[in-house]
Amino acid sequence: MKNLKITTTLVLFFLAGVASQITAQQLTGREIIDKVYNRPTGDDQTSNLTMTLINKSGDERVRKIKQFTKDFGDVEKSIMFFTAPADVKNTSFMNWTYDDPDKSDDQWIYLPALKKIKRISSDSKSDYFMGSDFTYDDLGDRKLDDDTHTLLRSETIDGVDYYVVQSIPKDEDYMYSKTITWIRKDNFIGLKKEFYDEDGELLKILKIKKFEKISGFWIITHSEMENVQKNHRTSMKLDNVKINTGIPSSKFTERMMMRGI
């Protein structure tokens, strides 16, 4: 009887393991990316951002930014204010991302020298933001069904298990022909993303250098985008991150863009 119990226990453990593997294998590329896009990060977030532009000679330009983000349910709004150096101080940028899959992001930039707020048109989304390696489109949120997502394979790197997912845009005129993302299986953070240009050549690589748990949420605190064709990099480092502080809705307006922090 004792041997029977041991055998039964082993069989149950085996079946549980098989069931777990089958469940993992059943995740499609779309389901994996959905988990990446909808990873909880709190209702609102305030942080200081240091943006460092690094050219092929290793020369650096550092920009300091204060940024705010708030989820309103059907729309997520973010705003950033440049505080240094002097040549970009008081420049501000605002992005509204809608849950409606048929509604594109709204984006605005305020240029203090012109004392004018400019709305970013759809034709300008491929332009690079403030000399960085991020386009205006990169700063928004990609809609899940704007791309066809395919799980290419699983990989284990330095003891960490990843999904590798290819995403091909349904719009043939989109600036990237495809992206490939390495996504951690344990927390669904995309640790690396390759961007390919319209000719199918590797253009940029986004790497997540650091993420940490803040107020119970996994927050990416250091990322770097490298343009391999131009040999130029942009580092983004967050500090003093605060979550769920109750940022007022009035923070995300054109009036506030002109007024500043």
N, C-alpha and C positions, 0 to 999 in steps of 0.2 A: 504493500500500500504506500509506504514511504517513497519507494522508487517511482511509483505511478505519479505521486504528487510532484516529485522533482521533474519528471518527464513532462507532465502537464504544464508546469511553470515555465520550463524552457521553451515549449511549443508556443505558449502565450507571448513570451518575450520575443520570439522569432517573428510571430505574426504581427505583433505591434511594430517591430522594426520594418517589416515589409510594408505595412500599411502607411507608416511614416514616409518611406521612400516613394511609394506610389503617390501620396498626397503632394510631395515636393515635385515629383515629375509632372503632375497634372497642371502646375502653374504654367500658363502661357506667357509669351513675351509681353502681351498687353496687360495681363494681370500683374506681372512683376513691375512694369513701369507705373501702373496705377498705384501700387503700394509706395513707390518712390515719390510720386507726385503728391500723394495724400498722407505722407508721414507727418504725424502731429508735431507742431512746433509752438503751440500756445495760441492764445487769442490775440495777443499783441506783443511786440518786441521793440526794445530800444537798445541801440548800441553805438559805439564809436568804431569807425572804419578807417583803417590806414590803407590807402591804395598806393602801391609802389610800382612805377613804370621802369622797366629795365631794358635798355637797348643792347644791341649785339656787342658793344664794347664794355658792357657791364656798368655803364653810367646809370644812375638812378634819379628819378624825380618822385618825390613823396607828396601825397595829397592827403589831407585830413578831412574826414567827413563825419557828420552826425546823422544817423538815420533812424527812421521810425517805420514800423509796419503794423497794420491792424487788419484782422479778418472780420468783415461785416456780415458774413454768411453767404450772400450771393456775389460779393465782390471783395477782393483783398486789395488794400491800398497801401502804398509805400511812398515815402518821401525822404530825400537825402539833401543835406545842406553842406556845401563845401566851406570849411572854416580856415583852411590854409593850403598852399601859400597865398601871397597877396594877389597873384595874377588870376586866381580862380575863386578867391574868397567871395562869399555871398551868392555864388552860382547854386542853383537848386534844380532838382530833377524829381518828377513825380510820376508814378506808374499805378494804374488801376487795372487789375486783372479780374475778369468776370467768370463766374461758373458756367454761364451760358456758352455752350460749345460753338455757337454761331456768332458770338460777339468777340471781336478782337480787342487786345489791350488798348487802353488810352494812355498816352504818354505826353508829358510836357517838360520843357526845360526853360529855366529863367536865366537870362544872360544880363547881369547887372550893368555892364558897359552900355548895353542898348536899352536898358530899363524896359525890357520886353519879354513876354512869355511866348515861346514858340511851341506850337503843337507838333509832335513828331508824326509825320505822315507815314502811311504804309510803305511808300517808296523809299523812305529814309531809314527804315528799320534795320537795313543791312549796314548802315554807317557805324563807324566805331565811336564809342562813347568817350568823350573827353581825352582822346589820345591813348586810350587803353586798348587791350586786345579783346574786350567785350563789345559786341554790337548792341544797339538798342534792343534788338530782338532777344539777345541773350539775357538781358536784364528783366525781361518779362517772363511769364509762365507759359510754356508750350502746352497747348491743349492735347489731351490724351489721344484723341482720334484724328489729330492732324497728321499722324504718321502711322505706318504699318509696322508693328513691333514683332520681331521674330527672335525667339530664344535660340542662340547659336550653339551654346554649350555651357557647361559648368567648368570652373577652374578652381584650383586651390593654390593660393600664393601666400608664402610665409605662414602656413597653417590656417589661413582664413579662406572660407569657401565663398565663391562668387558665382553669380549668374552673369553671362555675357550676352547682352541683348543688342540686336541691330534694329535701328529705327530709320525707315525710309519715308520721306515726306510724300504725301499724296499730291501736293502741289508741285508740279514739275519745274516751276520757275522759282522755287524756294532757294535761298542762298547756299544751303548745304544739300549735297546729294544724298548723304546719309550720316548717321552718327552711330557709334558703337560704345556701349556703356558697360563698365564692370561694376556690379552691384553686390554689396555684401548680403549674404543670405540671412544673417542674424538680425540686422536692423534696417535693411533696405536703404542704406545710404550708397549712392553712386560714388565710388572712390576714384574713378577715372572715366573720362569721356573723350572719345576721338571725334573730331569734326572733319568731314571730307568736303572739298569744294565741288563746284559744278562739273568739273572734269574727272571727279572720282579720286583726286589726289588728297593726301592727308594735309590738312590746313592748320588745325589747332588741336591742342591736347589740354583738357582741363583736369587738374589733379587736386584731390582733397588732401591737404597736408595734415590737418588736425580737426577732430570733432570731439565734443565733450558733452556730458550730461549736465544741463543747467535747469534748475527748478523742475526736474523730472523729464525733460525733453532733450533729445539728441540734437545738438546745434553744431553746424559746421562753422568753425572759428578761423580757419585758415585755408584758403584755396589759391591756386595759381593757374592762370591761363597762359599757355605758350603758343605763339604763332610760329610754327616750325618753318614756314616759308619766308618769314621776315626776320627770324631769329630775334624775336622780341617777346618779353614776358610781362605779365601784370599780376602782382601779388595782392591779395585781399586778406587783411587780418582784422578780426573783430575783437574788441575787448569791452569791458564794462557792460556786458550783455544783461539786460533786465527783461523779464518776461511777465506778462499779465499784470501790468501796472495801471491799466485803465486809461490808455491814451485817448484823449477826446477826439471826436470825429472832426472837429474844427481844425485839427492839425493838418488835414489832407485837403487843402483848398489852394486855389491860385493866389488868393490873398496872402496865405501863409508863405507861399513860395517867394513872394516879393518882400514880405516882412522879415523872413528869416527865423532863426530859432527863437 
